[in-house]
Amino acid sequence: MPLSLFLLVLAGAALHASWNAIVKRGPDKFLGTVLVTGSAALLSAAALPFLPMPAADSWPWLAASVLLQVIYYGLVARCYQQVDMSLAYPLMRGCAPILVAVAGSLFGQSLPPAAWLGVVLVSTGILCMALGARGGQLGLPLLTALMIATYTLVDAQGARQSGSALAYTLWLFLLSGLPLPAWALHTRRGAVLAYARQHWPLGLAGGVGTTASYAMALWAMTQVPVAMVSALRESSILFALLISVFVLRERVPRVRWLAAGLIAGGVLALRMA
């Protein structure tokens, strides 16, 4: 993996952890998610007139991903209502790379041994962070991980066929970012508007973060195997762990720091692959 691509995916990982922290830190996790997705949709709508339309072959993949992303956003909000970010985020992101790697190999995207080592180390390290968690805390994050793996594979195919990974990403964020705010405005209009007036800067920052992060990842997936990008992107857990400690003031057990070492080793293996 070229150094420039490696650094780009790492930057996207940091942005991804940041927008999740914005949702987790807010007083209302659902409205925080609404604000982030709505901001991403507005930003995408403003930029799309300057970009070409994605190729027609990518639209079925885009439609499938929109549905998956809407479900994913709802799951993220629900997870952060019930589970600390230092546990939920690793589980959500950690199971996905190995699922993507296995599924990708079935579609003919073979990986070199060093890349497989990186995928396994990243995934093992993140799963180790779940040690000591109660069984009731695992269900939603694991379901979210399955959703992440699914939409990652769908979007990798869509981006490759779109002719423009950026245009594909922005259409995705526009179409997937509208249903949740629309439903929230219909059911909780006053609360949504009040929350937006008070927290719009964070919502805007989150919208920029989620859009830029995924655009970087999807473009990278058009250059190298999907599983390598997926696993490297999950280095965002290292950033999430630091945010959990220094911003959210969560107590992080020692075993999660040790698990972070495995993740760092996996990231290094991916860089060398």
Beta strands, then each sheet from edge to edge (+ up, - down):
end
